[in-house]
Amino acid sequence: MRPKNFNVHDLISNLNGSCNTINEELPYGMDEEDLTEEDRAVINETIFECDTCGWWYDIEEMNESEGGENICSDCKNSE
């Protein structure tokens, strides 16, 4: 259940620089299905989860791997 005071920017702040899942950072009782399309859009415009290492980064650090995955600069340099 989505709390009335849920703030997607707090979620983004908690995820960025971590390898936690979205569900791990959501408030108690809330799960990923409770996110709105607007929440998802804000997340996708701000941060991304590296498909290789699983850490969350600012969107500016997103690269595309040779296989077409979204990866961080560190993983791109390791290819």
N, C-alpha and C positions, 0 to 999 in steps of 0.2 A: 504494500500500500504506500502510495506516494505521500510523504508529509507535506503539509501546506507550506512550510518554510524551506522546502528543498531548493537548493541553488546549484545549478549545473556548473557554475564557475568554481564553486568549492570542490565539486567532484573533479573537475579538470585539474585544479591545483594539487589535489591529493594524488591523482594518477601520474601527473607529469614527473618524470625522473624516477619512477618506480617500475617494478615488474608485477604489480598487483593487478588483479582483474577488476573490471567495473563492479561486479557484484561485491567484491571485498571492500570497496570504498563507498558503497551506497549506504544510506542510513538504515538502521535496524528496521526490518520488516519490509523494506523496499527491494525489488529485484529489477534486473535489466528490462523486463517487459513493461515496467512502470515508466520508463523513459518515453517522452513524447518525441515525435518526429523533429520538433524544434530543438529539443535537447540533443538529439543525435546529430543534427546539422551543426550545432555550435561545437560539439565535441570534434566532429570531423573537420571543421574549419580551423581548429585550434591546435589539436594534438593528434598523434597517430601512434599505434602500437607497431613496433618493428616486427615484421613477419619472421625474422631470423632469431633475434635475441629475446624478444618478448617484452622489452622495456618501452615505456611511453616517452615520446619526444615532442618538442614543438614542431609544428607542421613545416616550418622552414628547413628542418633537418631531414625531410623525407627525400629519399632517392628511390629510383626504380632499379631492381636487380635485373640481371640478364634474363631471369625467368619471369619478369613482370611483377614481382612482389614489391611491396612498400617496405623499404629497409632504411635504417639509420646510416649516418655517414661512417661510423666506425665499421659497421658490417659491410658497407660498400667498399671501403678501403681494404677490407680483408678478402674480397672476391678475387 
